[in-house]
């Protein structure tokens, strides 16, 4: 069974895993781009879940040069993307602020590092045109969540990300040191 390196969502620790994830905790985001530096060392990355976050994680790992497999339990990627914003996919909010959340100190480093302008720039790099509406909501200019999903899928395809639908991850194991 293939072994992939893990960057933990909660602590950023590295280890060996059968099927792993890539993510970031708020401390790593506050500390800078440590995650990107660690991904640059990885040769193979597995991302479990092909929703919006999983697709972006796979895309970023592939941009860093890793061979990426994106695993999705359902028969199709990005289903929830198509349902967000009444089918229009609200990408971000230009007026987002930590005070709007129950735990402002928890979300502040994330919002500071990955604010609305950065989200819009990311989608612009994928060729997705966006528009800002009342109350700062940002949608694709097409007013269709399909545009968001298509731009992500095309970017993954262009970077040769191996997408596997109908694949249920039943075990994740992590051990410090050598791979299992």
MIVOTI-917643 format. One line per 2 residues: their letters; for each residue x, y, z of N, C-alpha, C, O, CB. Coordinates in steps of 0.001 Angstrom, whole numbers, plus 500000, padded with zeros to 6 digits. Glycine has a CB too. Example, Ala and Ser with C-alpha at 12.3 -4.5 7.8 and 13.67 -1.06 7.14 Angstrom:
residues 2
AS) 513190 494310 507800 512300 495500 507800 513200 496700 507800 514236 496681 508465 511308 495527 509046 ~ 512850 497750 507080 513670 498940 507140 512900 500030 507870 513409 501138 508039 514084 499402 505725 $
This chain:
residues 180
XX) 500844 498813 500000 500000 500000 500000 500884 501242 500000 501868 501283 500738 499043 500002 501222 ~ 500563 502265 499189 501377 503482 499144 501410 504183 500494 500451 504115 501262 500846 504434 498080 $
XX) 502492 504840 500770 502637 505606 502001 502867 507057 501619 503658 507357 500725 503808 505059 502886 ~ 502177 507945 502294 502278 509364 502028 502632 510083 503317 502308 509609 504406 500967 509911 501430 $
XX) 503291 511219 503199 503608 512015 504383 502401 512836 504775 501587 513204 503928 504826 512929 504131 ~ 502285 513120 506042 501132 513811 506605 501541 515166 507147 502551 515289 507840 500483 512973 507708 $
XX) 500758 516177 506831 500831 517451 507531 499503 517576 508246 498456 517690 507609 501111 518679 506552 ~ 499543 517554 509552 498337 517452 510366 497540 518756 510378 498120 519839 510457 498701 517058 511786 $
XX) 496206 518653 510300 495358 519828 510410 495498 520481 511783 495444 521707 511886 493903 519455 510147 ~ 495675 519693 512829 495637 520242 514179 496975 520750 514684 497016 521738 515417 495131 519216 515112 $
XX) 498082 520093 514309 499352 520505 514910 500471 520706 513902 501512 521255 514263 499782 519491 515916 ~ 500302 520286 512656 501341 520465 511666 502458 519449 511760 503441 519544 511025 501904 521817 511784 $
XX) 502327 518472 512653 503352 517458 512798 503440 516589 511552 502442 516354 510870 503076 516601 514022 ~ 504631 516122 511271 504839 515263 510112 504969 513827 510574 505478 513563 511663 506088 515694 509313 $
XX) 504511 512901 509754 504642 511493 510060 504355 510675 508835 504080 511227 507770 503720 511094 511195 ~ 504412 509387 508959 504115 508492 507854 502668 508040 507971 502202 507724 509065 505080 507277 507840 $
XX) 501967 508008 506869 500575 507587 506882 500298 506741 505658 500969 506871 504634 499626 508802 506932 ~ 499309 505876 505769 498891 505137 504585 498164 506074 503632 498522 506166 502458 497991 503940 504968 $
XX) 497178 506746 504112 496471 507765 503333 496383 508976 504224 495855 508886 505333 495038 507281 502856 ~ 496888 510116 503768 496969 511277 504648 496260 512498 504128 495634 512475 503069 498375 511616 504892 $
XX) 496367 513557 504883 495728 514819 504533 496769 515922 504599 497826 515767 505212 494529 515127 505475 ~ 496464 517002 503977 497309 518187 504103 496415 519312 504595 495299 519467 504101 498015 518560 502738 $
XX) 496868 520082 505534 496047 521149 506076 496902 522079 506897 498129 522025 506824 494901 520588 506916 ~ 496274 522927 507674 497027 523861 508486 496242 524204 509732 495022 524361 509682 497365 525125 507695 $
XX) 496935 524321 510844 496280 524803 512048 496533 526301 512146 497371 526842 511424 496795 524053 513323 ~ 495824 526957 513019 495925 528412 513093 497319 528869 513487 497746 529946 513070 494913 528956 514076 $
XX) 498052 528074 514288 499402 528460 514674 500340 528483 513474 501199 529358 513369 499937 527511 515735 ~ 500173 527505 512555 501025 527478 511375 500708 528627 510437 501606 529205 509825 500876 526157 510646 $
XX) 499442 528952 510325 499068 530067 509467 499660 531351 510037 500184 532181 509295 497524 530178 509336 ~ 499576 531512 511359 500130 532706 511993 501645 532750 511846 502233 533829 511767 499745 532753 513472 $
XX) 502277 531579 511808 503735 531527 511706 504230 531752 510283 505433 531903 510071 504240 530195 512212 ~ 503350 531778 509326 503746 531990 507938 503419 530794 507078 502455 530078 507350 505222 532296 507849 $
XX) 504203 530566 506051 503919 529511 505083 504701 528235 505380 505276 527631 504475 504237 529993 503679 ~ 504722 527827 506644 505429 526598 507022 504873 525399 506262 505632 524536 505821 505323 526356 508539 $
XX) 503565 525344 506109 502945 524222 505408 503506 524100 503998 503863 523002 503571 501417 524389 505360 ~ 503590 525207 503270 504097 525154 501910 505532 524642 501879 505899 523864 500999 504014 526528 501262 $
XX) 506333 525075 502831 507718 524598 502885 507773 523097 503123 508611 522408 502540 508493 525330 503983 ~ 506887 522581 503976 506860 521138 504241 506351 520368 503024 506861 519293 502708 505978 520831 505466 $
XX) 505358 520913 502350 504829 520244 501161 505893 520162 500077 505951 519177 499341 503589 520980 500632 ~ 506732 521181 499972 507790 521170 498964 508727 519985 499151 509356 519542 498191 508583 522471 499015 $
XX) 508830 519461 500378 509673 518306 500657 508990 516993 500282 509653 515967 500129 510055 518287 502125 ~ 507677 517023 500134 506921 515799 499899 506958 515400 498435 506898 516253 497549 505483 515968 500355 $
XX) 507054 514128 498189 507024 513609 496824 505638 513096 496471 505205 513202 495324 508057 512494 496651 ~ 504935 512536 497467 503594 512007 497251 502679 512527 498358 503058 512552 499529 503601 510445 497217 $
XX) 501472 512941 497973 500493 513438 498934 499146 512829 498595 498753 512778 497430 500421 514998 498926 ~ 498444 512369 499617 497065 511921 499444 496168 512882 500208 496453 513227 501354 496868 510444 499940 $
XX) 495099 513308 499581 494130 514184 500223 492818 513416 500275 492337 512923 499255 493975 515558 499458 ~ 492246 513319 501461 490993 512601 501635 489858 513606 501623 489819 514520 502446 490993 511773 502949 $
XX) 488937 513436 500692 487782 514308 500574 487955 515312 499455 488849 516158 499502 487532 515024 501875 ~ 487103 515221 498450 487195 516104 497296 486098 517158 497315 485445 517427 496306 487121 515298 496009 $
XX) 485914 517749 498496 485071 518929 498594 485933 520140 498274 487034 520001 497742 484415 519051 500011 ~ 485440 521316 498595 486188 522539 498283 487568 522540 498935 488567 522799 498263 485402 523768 498737 $
XX) 487635 522252 500236 488921 522282 500935 489869 521217 500405 491056 521486 500220 488713 522091 502432 ~ 489371 520027 500162 490210 518954 499643 490737 519254 498255 491895 518972 497948 489444 517663 499623 $
XX) 489885 519827 497415 490319 520164 496063 491405 521239 496102 492381 521158 495356 489123 520641 495216 ~ 491246 522232 496957 492254 523287 497058 493539 522725 497662 494629 523073 497208 491728 524470 497910 $
XX) 493436 521861 498678 494635 521252 499267 495390 520443 498218 496616 520523 498138 494258 520352 500467 ~ 494671 519667 497417 495308 518866 496365 495964 519765 495326 497074 519492 494868 494280 517941 495689 $
XX) 495280 520825 494961 495818 521772 493982 497103 522419 494494 498080 522530 493754 494778 522853 493656 ~ 497104 522842 495749 498284 523498 496307 499452 522522 496418 500593 522893 496143 497963 524094 497681 $
XX) 499181 521284 496815 500251 520292 496908 500833 520006 495526 502048 519880 495376 499729 518990 497550 ~ 499972 519904 494522 500448 519660 493154 501264 520844 492650 502265 520649 491960 499260 519393 492205 $
XX) 500864 522048 492977 501636 523232 492582 503022 523225 493210 503964 523787 492651 500893 524509 492978 ~ 503147 522582 494383 504448 522482 495052 505280 521337 494500 506392 521096 494970 504258 522303 496549 $
XX) 504754 520627 493504 505517 519582 492853 505257 518172 493320 505900 517241 492836 506910 519860 493016 ~ 504337 517981 494243 504041 516636 494734 503176 515865 493740 502391 516452 492995 503341 516707 496097 $
XX) 503331 514562 493741 502408 513677 493026 501210 513518 493959 501374 513062 495091 503077 512260 492649 ~ 500022 513881 493512 498857 513960 494397 497764 513002 493954 497441 512899 492771 498312 515388 494439 $
XX) 497205 512306 494931 495988 511530 494717 494914 512159 495596 495136 512397 496784 496196 509992 495051 ~ 493752 512426 495009 492622 513038 495704 491527 511987 495798 491002 511540 494778 492112 514336 494965 $
XX) 491184 511595 497007 490254 510495 497248 488894 511024 497689 488814 511859 498590 490818 509536 498304 ~ 487836 510547 497065 486475 510975 497382 485592 509744 497543 485598 508857 496689 485912 511920 496277 $
XX) 484833 509688 498636 483973 508540 498903 482776 508479 497952 482360 507394 497547 483486 508582 500339 ~ 482228 509629 497599 481048 509618 496720 481469 509436 495260 482655 509340 494945 480234 510930 496882 $
XX) 480486 509393 494397 480774 509162 492978 481111 510441 492213 481342 510399 491005 479596 508490 492325 ~ 481141 511590 492923 481357 512870 492259 482043 513851 493193 481766 513851 494393 480032 513449 491765 $
XX) 482922 514677 492677 483608 515673 493504 482766 516938 493636 481947 517245 492769 484987 516013 492907 ~ 482976 517662 494722 482420 518996 494897 480917 519127 494969 480378 520170 494598 482875 519812 493831 $
XX) 480227 518115 495431 478753 518196 495480 478249 519359 496317 477308 520050 495927 478182 516908 496032 ~ 478877 519576 497469 478421 520658 498348 478674 522033 497730 477938 522980 498002 479118 520564 499705 $
XX) 479699 522142 496911 479975 523412 496232 478749 523824 495417 478380 524998 495389 481234 523294 495314 ~ 478131 522865 494765 476981 523155 493902 475754 523610 494681 474841 524207 494110 476631 521936 493089 $
XX) 475730 523330 495986 474565 523710 496795 474761 525009 497559 473799 525554 498100 474240 522611 497767 ~ 475985 525517 497613 476231 526714 498414 475697 527959 497717 475658 528047 496490 477727 526870 498696 $
XX) 475294 528908 498536 474820 530183 498003 473645 530026 497059 473556 530730 496054 475935 530888 497294 ~ 472742 529106 497375 471576 528831 496513 471996 528484 495088 471383 528920 494114 470633 530041 496491 $
XX) 473052 527691 494995 473531 527265 493686 474457 528261 492999 474873 528051 491859 472372 526998 492807 ~ 474776 529351 493702 475645 530378 493125 477055 530334 493693 477971 530881 493079 475053 531745 493356 $
XX) 477259 529706 494836 478552 529533 495498 479158 530846 495976 479951 531475 495276 479514 528851 494565 ~ 478774 531240 497165 479341 532411 497815 480784 532075 498184 481020 531285 499097 478505 532832 499079 $
XX) 481754 532670 497480 483165 532334 497653 483774 532911 498920 484579 532251 499577 483944 532813 496473 ~ 483404 534118 499265 483951 534797 500438 483094 536019 500718 482082 536243 500054 485449 535197 500224 $
XX) 483501 536802 501697 482824 538047 502010 483876 539116 502232 484772 538946 503058 481904 537897 503254 ~ 483776 540202 501511 484761 541274 501589 484749 541972 502950 485708 542659 503301 484509 542287 500490 $
XX) 483685 541803 503705 483572 542451 505007 483800 541476 506169 483445 541777 507308 482205 543097 505140 ~ 484378 540336 505889 484601 539339 506933 485546 539893 507994 486552 540533 507687 485169 538037 506331 $
XX) 485194 539627 509246 485992 540119 510363 485927 539095 511500 484898 538446 511686 485487 541522 510841 ~ 487000 538947 512248 487011 537989 513358 485865 538207 514352 485348 537245 514921 488334 538074 514090 $
XX) 485471 539451 514558 484410 539750 515523 483068 539105 515155 482189 538973 516007 484234 541251 515638 ~ 482911 538707 513898 481662 538085 513463 481569 536609 513883 480533 535975 513682 481529 538200 511948 $
XX) 482633 536066 514457 482681 534655 514836 482590 534486 516343 482869 535414 517102 483960 534007 514316 ~ 482198 533290 516770 482084 532982 518192 483437 532983 518898 483519 533289 520088 481416 531639 518376 $
XX) 484485 532647 518177 485831 532594 518758 486770 533467 517925 487577 532947 517154 486358 531120 518826 ~ 486671 534783 518074 487467 535695 517237 488969 535423 517278 489638 535517 516249 487218 537113 517664 $
XX) 489501 535091 518433 490946 534864 518530 491374 533608 517778 492526 533496 517360 491365 534757 519993 ~ 490460 532671 517607 490773 531446 516874 490825 531704 515362 491713 531191 514681 489733 530356 517190 $
XX) 489894 532485 514840 489818 532698 513396 490666 533865 512898 490928 533966 511700 488396 532924 513003 ~ 491094 534741 513792 491834 535925 513373 493094 535607 512568 493320 536250 511543 492206 536731 514577 $
XX) 493930 534640 512985 495122 534348 512176 494775 533837 510774 495480 534137 509810 495990 533322 512888 ~ 493710 533078 510665 493300 532552 509358 492806 533679 508470 493202 533782 507309 492203 531480 509516 $
XX) 491944 534520 509015 491403 535632 508234 492502 536610 507847 492482 537161 506747 490306 536357 509020 ~ 493459 536831 508742 494572 537734 508431 495432 537188 507300 495857 537932 506416 495433 537964 509673 $
XX) 495685 535877 507333 496558 535265 506323 495832 534987 505012 496430 535082 503940 497143 533973 506859 ~ 494559 534646 505089 493799 534229 503903 492492 535007 503819 491406 534428 503853 493516 532706 503937 $
XX) 492610 536303 503711 491441 537160 503650 490734 537114 502300 491138 536391 501388 491836 538567 503960 ~ 489690 537889 502199 488838 537896 501006 489609 538252 499733 489361 537664 498681 487696 538875 501195 $
XX) 490529 539195 499814 491305 539565 498623 492153 538393 498129 492282 538171 496925 492207 540773 498927 ~ 492721 537656 499064 493542 536503 498688 492681 535394 498075 493103 534728 497129 494305 535965 499916 $
XX) 491486 535199 498610 490563 534201 498049 490192 534587 496617 490200 533745 495720 489280 534073 498928 ~ 489874 535843 496414 489525 536303 495060 490706 536153 494107 490528 535760 492954 489063 537772 495092 $
XX) 491908 536461 494581 493101 536330 493741 493337 534864 493374 493726 534563 492246 494341 536909 494464 ~ 493107 533960 494313 493272 532537 494039 492344 532106 492898 492778 531446 491954 492989 531703 495312 $
XX) 491082 532479 492990 490134 532080 491942 490407 532807 490629 490160 532255 489557 488700 532353 492394 ~ 490909 534028 490700 491277 534740 489473 492394 534003 488752 492392 533931 487524 491707 536187 489788 $
XX) 493357 533450 489504 494432 532656 488893 493885 531439 488160 494486 530963 487197 495434 532209 489957 ~ 492744 530938 488620 492116 529792 487964 491264 530219 486776 490706 529381 486067 491263 529018 488958 $
XX) 491167 531526 486565 490382 532041 485443 488931 532316 485784 488122 532559 484888 490438 531079 484311 ~ 488588 532283 487057 487206 532511 487477 486991 533993 487767 487642 534561 488643 486861 531658 488723 $
XX) 486094 534601 487042 485743 535993 487278 484739 536054 488418 483833 535224 488502 485170 536657 485993 ~ 484903 537045 489301 484014 537174 490454 483387 538552 490480 483836 539477 489804 484773 536910 491762 $
XX) 482338 538664 491275 481667 539944 491458 481272 540092 492915 480889 539122 493569 480429 540063 490538 ~ 481368 541309 493415 480965 541588 494792 479553 542147 494792 479225 543053 494026 481949 542580 495476 $
XX) 478731 541594 495656 477345 542044 495770 477124 542716 497121 478063 542928 497887 476367 540861 495590 ~ 475877 543042 497392 475570 543741 498630 476091 542962 499833 476218 541738 499798 474061 543969 498755 $
XX) 476384 543694 500883 476914 543154 502127 478245 542430 501926 478639 541622 502767 475906 542212 502748 ~ 478943 542711 500817 480274 542189 500591 480373 540761 500090 481476 540228 499964 481012 542289 501811 $
XX) 479243 540131 499802 479285 538746 499324 479923 538673 497943 479639 539495 497072 477869 538143 499286 ~ 480794 537674 497752 481492 537494 496483 481022 536205 495834 481062 535135 496443 483029 537477 496687 $
XX) 480576 536320 494591 480073 535185 493809 480821 535113 492480 481434 536092 492055 478536 535309 493566 ~ 480771 533964 491833 481305 533926 490466 480447 534827 489585 479233 534904 489770 481336 532460 489905 $
XX) 481066 535497 488643 480331 536405 487771 479232 535674 486997 478227 536284 486630 481287 537089 486800 ~ 479410 534395 486750 478403 533595 486040 477160 533332 486881 476141 532877 486362 479005 532275 485607 $
XX) 477242 533621 488195 476167 533312 489138 475862 531822 489194 474734 531430 489491 474911 534075 488764 ~ 476846 530998 488915 476660 529552 488926 477796 528865 489679 478972 529082 489386 476571 529013 487493 $
XX) 477431 528037 490648 478421 527264 491386 479167 526301 490463 480294 525905 490763 477751 526492 492523 ~ 478556 525929 489359 479224 525050 488397 480525 525670 487894 481486 524951 487622 478295 524749 487215 $
XX) 480565 526991 487767 481783 527672 487315 482921 527471 488311 484072 527285 487918 481516 529172 487114 ~ 482595 527510 489589 483597 527316 490636 484124 525886 490577 485334 525659 490569 483002 527623 492038 $
XX) 483214 524938 490538 483606 523530 490485 484416 523231 489223 485433 522540 489281 482364 522628 490540 ~ 483968 523747 488103 484693 523520 486848 486106 524100 486895 487048 523462 486425 483924 524130 485679 $
XX) 486264 525302 487455 487594 525914 487511 488526 525091 488397 489704 524938 488073 487502 527364 488034 ~ 488024 524563 489498 488845 523722 490368 489202 522401 489681 490352 521964 489735 488113 523450 491691 $
XX) 488232 521773 489043 488494 520495 488368 489470 520663 487215 490353 519826 487028 487190 519885 487855 ~ 489330 521716 486449 490260 521957 485334 491685 522193 485844 492649 521719 485244 489792 523168 484497 $
XX) 491812 522924 486948 493137 523173 487520 493762 521872 488021 494956 521644 487831 493046 524196 488669 ~ 492958 521019 488661 493460 519726 489131 493892 518859 487957 494930 518198 488006 492389 518998 489960 $
XX) 493095 518871 486916 493412 518084 485722 494700 518582 485063 495528 517785 484624 492247 518142 484718 ~ 494858 519890 485000 496050 520463 484371 497329 520088 485125 498408 520035 484535 495921 521984 484293 $
XX) 497206 519831 486426 498364 519459 487240 498460 517946 487454 499229 517476 488292 498297 520164 488587 ~ 497679 517202 486695 497704 515734 486742 497419 515158 488117 498013 514152 488503 499035 515239 486278 $
XX) 496519 515781 488859 496103 515213 490134 495263 513968 489844 494338 514011 489033 495299 516258 490992 ~ 495588 512876 490504 494894 511602 490335 493635 511627 491189 493713 511500 492411 495811 510395 490722 $
XX) 492486 511788 490566 491215 511872 491267 490549 510503 491276 490334 509902 490224 490293 512925 490614 ~ 490227 510017 492465 489597 508700 492606 488299 508835 493380 488306 509060 494590 490545 507702 493312 $
XX) 487178 508697 492670 485869 508737 493307 485457 507319 493680 485968 506343 493129 484813 509394 492375 ~ 484522 507221 494629 484084 505915 495098 485156 505232 495934 485172 504006 496044 483706 505035 493921 $
XX) 486039 506009 496518 487149 505481 497300 486960 505912 498740 487096 507091 499066 488521 505965 496745 ~ 486650 504968 499593 486441 505278 500997 487702 504955 501780 488169 503815 501771 485235 504500 501558 $
XX) 488250 505944 502450 489419 505728 503303 488921 505127 504607 488103 505732 505300 490217 507066 503555 ~ 489407 503949 504941 488936 503291 506161 490000 503255 507252 489719 502861 508384 488486 501880 505847 $
XX) 491222 503666 506912 492280 503619 507908 493305 504704 507626 493784 504851 506501 492948 502238 507929 ~ 493627 505448 508646 494733 506399 508577 495609 506077 509772 495139 506084 510910 494239 507919 508585 $
XX) 496858 505800 509524 497754 505546 510641 498971 506443 510511 499431 506731 509407 498170 504057 510695 ~ 499471 506866 511617 500603 507781 511640 501623 507270 512638 501288 506866 513752 500155 509223 511995 $
XX) 502853 507296 512219 503935 506861 513089 505133 507756 512817 505507 507979 511665 504286 505350 512863 ~ 505715 508251 513858 506899 509097 513686 508043 508259 513134 508133 507065 513418 507309 509763 515029 $
XX) 508906 508870 512357 510048 508159 511821 509779 507592 510456 509190 508254 509601 510455 507069 512743 ~ 510211 506355 510247 510089 505713 508958 508650 505397 508604 507795 505255 509478 510903 504464 508932 $
XX) 508394 505289 507307 507064 504912 506831 506813 503453 507151 507742 502650 507244 506920 505170 505311 ~ 505544 503125 507319 505178 501741 507588 505391 500882 506362 505135 499678 506399 503732 501647 508049 $
